[in-house]
Amino acid sequence: MPYYENVFIARQEISTQQVDAIADVFSEIIKDGGGKITKRENWGLKTLAYKIKKSRKAHYILFNIDAPADVVHEMERQMGLNEDVLRHLTIRLDELSDEPSVQAQVKTNRSHEDRDSGEFKARVPEKQAPDEPAEDLSIEKSDSGPIIDPESIGTDQPSSDPDILNNTTEQESGKNDPTE
């Protein structure tokens, strides 16, 4: 018999017990048709990427199925008729895995980390002290142009620096005009 993996999502408004009852109905369809469910996982209530039938969250259930194709088609037909099932997807597999699904592993790893640490670990790396002393950020005169004296900023008096005065006069007189 071929192997299948089925995931269906159920409305947020129904309880976990109702979701389990719906999953039991689908399991019975498979068993009555001569198949078997090798793995069943309840991934819980998760946020959807977009609204589906006015729902923002849904209950996720995974089945690994070993059954004939016509039985799986009947289960899918029943899922489509059930108003509590928002979406379902069934894929055919070459072989079934006995390991927990990736979603179940992530859920288990998160819960173990939280319990073992006793508290949540800081996700922001701590600041480390610099190994070298800070660079000297003093203002130096450069060859690229005049430097304004920081003490003269905010005063109404012009700077007494001759370089600044000469640069201003050259610009006003047009000596540095690139069009000439």
C-alpha positions in Angstrom: 0.0 0.0 0.0 1.2 3.5 -0.7 2.2 5.9 2.1 0.7 9.3 2.6 1.2 12.3 4.9 -1.8 14.5 5.6 -2.0 17.8 7.4 -5.3 19.5 8.1 -6.1 22.7 9.9 -9.3 23.2 11.9 -11.0 26.4 13.0 -9.7 28.3 16.1 -13.2 28.5 17.7 -13.4 24.8 18.4 -11.8 23.2 21.5 -8.9 20.8 21.5 -11.3 18.0 22.4 -13.4 18.7 19.4 -10.3 18.7 17.2 -9.4 15.3 18.6 -12.9 14.1 17.9 -12.7 15.3 14.2 -9.3 13.6 13.9 -10.8 10.4 15.3 -13.5 10.5 12.7 -10.9 10.7 9.9 -8.8 7.9 11.6 -11.9 5.7 11.6 -12.4 6.3 7.8 -8.8 5.1 7.2 -9.2 2.0 9.5 -12.6 1.0 8.0 -11.0 1.1 4.5 -8.2 -1.3 5.5 -5.5 1.2 6.2 -3.7 2.4 9.3 -2.5 5.6 10.8 1.2 5.1 11.8 1.7 8.6 13.3 -0.7 11.3 14.6 0.6 14.6 15.9 -1.3 17.5 17.2 0.8 20.6 16.6 -1.6 22.8 18.5 -3.0 26.3 17.8 -0.8 28.3 15.4 -1.1 31.7 13.8 -1.9 31.5 10.0 0.1 33.5 7.5 -3.1 35.0 6.2 -6.8 34.9 7.0 -8.7 31.7 5.9 -12.4 31.9 6.2 -12.2 34.8 8.7 -9.8 32.9 11.0 -6.3 34.1 12.0 -5.4 31.0 13.9 -6.0 27.3 13.5 -5.4 23.9 15.0 -2.9 21.8 13.1 -3.1 17.9 12.9 -0.6 15.6 11.1 -1.3 12.0 10.0 1.1 9.5 8.5 -1.1 7.0 6.6 -0.6 3.6 5.2 -3.7 3.0 3.1 -5.1 2.4 -0.4 -5.6 5.5 -2.5 -9.4 5.3 -2.7 -9.6 5.3 1.2 -7.4 8.4 1.3 -9.6 10.1 -1.3 -12.7 9.3 0.8 -11.0 10.9 3.9 -10.1 14.0 1.8 -13.8 14.2 0.6 -15.0 14.1 4.2 -12.5 16.8 5.1 -13.8 19.0 2.4 -17.4 18.5 3.7 -16.5 19.2 7.3 -17.1 22.9 8.1 -14.6 22.9 10.9 -11.7 21.9 8.6 -10.3 25.1 6.9 -7.7 23.4 4.7 -6.1 20.0 4.1 -3.1 18.7 2.2 -2.1 15.1 1.4 1.1 14.1 -0.2 2.4 10.7 -1.3 5.6 9.5 0.3 8.1 6.8 -0.6 8.5 5.7 3.0 7.1 6.7 6.4 9.4 8.1 9.1 9.1 7.0 12.7 10.8 10.1 13.9 8.7 13.1 15.1 8.1 15.7 12.5 10.1 18.9 12.4 7.3 20.9 14.0 7.1 18.5 16.9 10.9 18.5 17.3 11.0 22.3 17.4 8.2 22.4 19.9 10.0 19.8 22.1 13.4 21.5 21.9 11.9 24.9 22.9 10.1 23.5 25.9 13.3 21.6 27.1 15.5 24.6 26.7 13.1 26.8 28.7 12.7 24.2 31.5 16.5 23.4 31.7 17.6 27.0 31.9 15.0 28.0 34.5 14.7 31.3 32.6 14.8 32.6 29.1 18.3 33.2 27.8 19.2 36.7 26.7 19.1 36.9 22.9 21.1 40.1 22.8 24.9 39.6 23.0 26.5 41.4 25.9 28.7 44.4 25.2 32.4 43.7 25.7 35.0 46.1 26.9 37.2 47.4 24.1 40.7 45.9 24.0 42.4 49.1 22.8 42.0 52.6 24.2 39.7 54.9 22.3 41.2 57.0 19.5 42.0 60.6 20.1 39.1 62.5 18.6 40.6 66.0 18.9 40.1 68.4 16.1 43.1 69.0 13.9 43.8 71.4 11.0 43.7 69.6 7.7 45.0 70.6 4.2 41.5 70.1 2.6 40.2 73.4 3.9 39.6 75.7 6.8 38.5 74.3 10.1 36.0 76.3 12.2 36.9 77.0 15.8 34.4 75.1 18.0 34.4 78.0 20.4 33.2 80.5 17.8 30.1 78.4 16.9 27.0 80.0 18.1 28.5 83.5 18.4 27.6 86.4 16.2 31.2 87.5 15.7 33.2 86.3 12.7 36.1 84.0 13.2 39.5 85.6 13.6 41.3 82.7 11.8 43.1 84.2 8.7 42.6 81.0 6.7 38.9 81.3 7.0 39.0 85.0 6.1 41.2 84.4 3.1 39.0 81.5 1.8 35.9 83.6 2.1 37.6 86.5 0.2 38.8 84.1 -2.6 35.3 82.7 -3.1 33.7 86.1 -3.1 36.2 87.6 -5.5 35.8 84.7 -8.0 39.4 83.4 -8.0 38.3 79.8 -7.5 35.6 80.0 -10.2 35.8 76.8 -12.3 34.1 78.4 -15.3 37.2 80.5 -16.1 
